[in-house]
Amino acid sequence: MIDFSTQYLGLKLSGPIVVSSTPLSENIDNVKRMEDSGASAIVLVSLFEEQLALESKALDEDLSRGTDSFAESLGYLPDLRDYRMTQEVYLEHLRKCKEAVKIPILASLNGATTGGWVRFAKDMEQAGADAIELNTYALATSKSQTAAFLEGQILELVAAVTSAVKVPVSVKLSQSFTSIPHLVSQLEDAGARGVVLFNRFYQPDFDIETLEVRPTLHFSTPSELLPRLHWAAILYGNMKADLAISGGVHSAEDVLKGIMAGAGVTMMASALHIHGIEHISRVLADVRYWLEKREYTSLWETRGCLSRRSVPDTSPFDRGNYIKTLSSYSLRQTVGAF
């Protein structure tokens, strides 16, 4: 029997697939089906600090004045009055999920200010969350906002939360930072126990007929996995915090690649919307078959085997890969011409 157990945020998990934050987890029956299908943990849908502030009518002046550190990015959010997960509803749902399943339940907080993150993180911990995922969204829309400023804001938020709660905290990052290894090192110093690669920015689209800018939502595709594998493979062995890969995980091959790059778990959401929650069990069966065929006794044996520190040739992770890829393409084009 293959040992599927993995580790993430100090939690020993039964398998490599964690359900990422998705509206599917708003339904208790779905949460139970996720566990039955083999999910080793579930990240609940995000609780937005802006929605909670809106409930208390404390956000109006900030939005109009634009004095909040992330005020520019708030303009990209939808009308949160339509968002169902109020604070009390969220916390009650978290409690019910903990009662309904045995696997760890992670709360997800999408916040913008230190006070909001700390206050709601404490509430999540008290409601029974096994860990908290901080879903960061730092968007520079002004030339006055430097990279150092945005990173400093995130580090301040993380430090405030990790010092306020005892449960492990992970940070979900975007891939747009200049030096991800440096930022991850600073996040560790700030108390983060895990890093999730990466957040998916939902870019607005343009309607050229009505001349409107509209929000768009597309499910992930396996092609989105590549930058996540790249950075996980670079980070593995150079950090103490645990790694998770989120975005583009659809198949057993994607799961295996994520673990081989160095991740402790791979997170799945879009694939469940496309194929159904039971897709988890099919993917795990395919992973098991792959491991058995190659006579592995555990999934953990494969972890990091394709990371930058484990391969003899590191050029695929460096600038040399850029030149090699272009050269290879040019050669194929030339050969095909004859």
N, C-alpha and C positions, 0 to 999 in steps of 0.2 A: 504494500500500500504506500502510495506516494504521500509524503508529509508536505502539506500545503501551507503550513503555518508560517506567518511572517511577523515582522515587528514594525510598529509605527507609533510614534509619540509615546514610547514606553509601554504601549499596549501590545500584548501578544494576541495576534489576530489569526483566525482560522484559515484565511486564504488571501490571495493577492488582489481581489476586486472589492473596492469600496465604492459605494454609490455616492457620486458627487452631488452637490446641491442642485436639486431639481424640484419643480412643482409636484412631481409624482409622489414625493415624500409627505405631501400635505394630507394624504389619505392613510389612515391607520392600516387598512386592509392591504394597501400597497406596501407599506413598511413590513408587514408580516410576510408578504410574498417575496420581498427582497431577501429577507433572512432565509426563507425556505429554499430560495433559488441558489443560495450560496454566498451572498454578500457577507463580507466579514465585518463591515461597519457601515454606517449610513451618516452622511453629512446632510443635515436638514436644510431646507430652503432658507435663504438668507433673511435675517431680520435687518431692515434698513433703519438706521438711526434717524434719517430724515422723516420717515413715516411717524416715528414715535414723537419726534419734535413737532410735527404737524398736528398730531393729536392734542398736544398741550398748547398749541397755538404759539409756540415759541420760535418758530422758524421764519415767520413772515418778514420780520424786519431784516434778518440776515440775508434772505433771498433778495430783498429789494435794495439793500445797501451794498451787498456783495462784500461784506467784511470778513466772511468766513474764509479760512485758509484754502478751502477747496470750493469756494462759491462758484467759480467758473464751471467746474465739472458738474455741479448740481443742475445746471441748466440742461444737461443732456438726459436727466432722469425723467421718467414719465410722471403723469399726475398721480402722486402717491395716495391721493384720497381714494383711489380705486383699489389700492393694495389691501388684500384681506388680512394679512398676518399682523394684527396689532400686537402690542406687547403681551397683554394677558392671554390672548389666543395662542400666541407662539409658545409661551411658557407652559400653558396647560397642555398643548400638543406635545411638547417635549416630555412632560411627565407621563403622558399616556403612551408615548413611544417607548419609554424606558420600561413601563409595565408590560407592554405587549411583546417585546422581544428580549433576547438575552445578549445579542451582539451590542457592541458599543454604539452609542448615539453621540454624534458630534454636532454641536450648535454652530451656526454660521452667522457672523456679524459683519454687515457691510456698513461701516461707520465713517465719519468725517472729522469728528472732534474728539479730543482726549476725554473730556468729561462724559460724553455719550458712550464711548467704547467701554470705559471702566464701569460705569453704572450698569449697563446692560449685560456686560460680561459677568459681573457678580450675580445678577439675577439668573443668568443661564446656569452658572455653577450651582446655585442653590436649588434650581429646578432639576438637577441631576445629570447635566451634560458630562460625558466622560472626557471631553476635550472641547476646545473652541477653535474654530477656524476663522481667522480675520481676513476677510475678502477685501483686499486693498484696491483702491481705484484712484490713483493720482494722475491727473491729466493737466499738463501745462498748456494753457491757452493764452498766456501773456508773456511777453519777452522779459518781464521782470522776475518771472519764476525760474530760478536756476535749477539744474539737476540736483545740486547739493541741498537746496531748500526742500525740494519734494522728498528726497530721501530722508532728510532730517525730520520731516513731519511724520513719516511712516515709522521711523525708529522711535520717536517720542511716543507715538501711540502704542506701539508694541511694548515698550518698556513700562508704560503706565498700566497696561492690562496684565502683563505677566507678573508684575509686582502686587497686583490686587487679587489675583486668583491663584488657587493651588493646582487646578487641573492643567494639563499640558496645553500649550497654545501653538498653533501652526499659522503660517502667514502665506496667503495665496498671492503670488506676485504676477505682474505682467512681464512680458519679455522685452519691454522697451527701455530697460535701464542700461546705462553705458557699461558698467562693470558689475555683472551679476555676482561673480565670486566675492568681490569686496563687499557688496551689499549683504549677501548671505552671512558673511563673517560678522558684520555689524549686527545683523538680526540675532545671531546666536548670542552675542554679547548683551543684547537687549533682553534676552531671556526666551527667545523662540525655541521651541523643541522640534519644530518641523517646518519645512518649506514645500509649498505646492507649486509645481511648474505646469502650466501657467494659467492665469486668468484670460478669458476670451473677451476682448473688447467688442461690443456690439456697435458697429459703425453705422451712422445714419446714411440713408440713401437719398438721392435727389430725384424728385419728380419734375421732369422738364416741361410737362404740360401745365401743371398747376403752379409750378415754381415754388414747391414746398420741400422742406427737408423732413424726411420721415424716418422713424426708427425702423430697423430691420432685425430679424432674428433668423439665423440659419443654423441648422444642426452642424456639429463638427463632422469632419471627414478624416479618414486615416492619414491623409497627407499632412494634417496639422500636427501629427505626432512627431515629425522629424526634428523641429527645433527643441522640443521637450526632451527627446532622447539625447540630442547634442549636449544640452546644458546639464542634464543629469549625469551624463558620462564624464563631463569635465569636473563637476562638483564632487562626485563620489570619491571618497577617500581623503578629501580635503576639508571636510566639515564634520562636526559632531551631531548636528541636527539630522533628523530623518527626512528623507525625500519622498514625495509623492508626485506622480505624473497625472495630469488631468487635461483632457482635450485630445481627441483623436483616437481614443482607446475604443476599438470596436470588435476586435477578434482575439483569438488565442495568441496569434502571432504578435499582436500589439502588446498584449500583457507580458509575454515572454521578453520581448524587446525592452520593455520598460524595466523589468527586474534585472535583465542583463546589463542595462545601462547603469544601474545602481539604485533604482527606486526601491523603497520598502513595500509600496503598494501602488497599484494603478487605479485611477478613478474613472467611473463610467456614468454617463448621463444621457447623451444624445443617442447612443446605441439602444438604450432602453425605450426611448420614445419611438425609435424607428422599428425595432424588432420585438418590443415587449419586455417585461421584467424577467420572464423566464429565459431570456437570452443569456443571462448570467450563468445558468447551469450548463447551457450548451457550450459556452466559451470555456468554462472550467473543465468540462469533459474533454475538450480538445487539448487543453493544456496538459491534462493528466496523460492523455494518449501520447503526446509529444515526449513527455518526460519518460514514460515507461518504455517507449520504443528505443530510447537512447540510454536506458538503464540508470537513470538518476533515481536516487532514493528520496530526495527532497527538492522542493523548488528553491530553497535557500542556497543550494549548491551553485546555482547559476547566477546568483546576485553579483553584479559588478564585473562579470567575466568579459564584457565588452566595453568597460569604462576606459577612460583615457589612461589611467595608471596601469591597466591590466594588459593592454594590447602592445605588441612589440613596435608597431609603427604608429606614432601619434599624429602623423601629418593629416589624417582625415579630420582631426579636430582643430587643426590650425590653418594658417593661411595657405599652406602648401596644398590643401585640398581644393582650394579655389582654382589654383593654376592647373592642377591635375585634372579636375573635372572639365574645365574649358578645353584643355588640350585633348582629352579623350573624346569629347564631342566633335572637335574639329577633325580629328583623325577618322572618326566614323563617317563624317560627311564626305571626306575626301575619298575614302575607300568606296563608298556607295556610288561615287560619280563615275567609276570605271566599270 
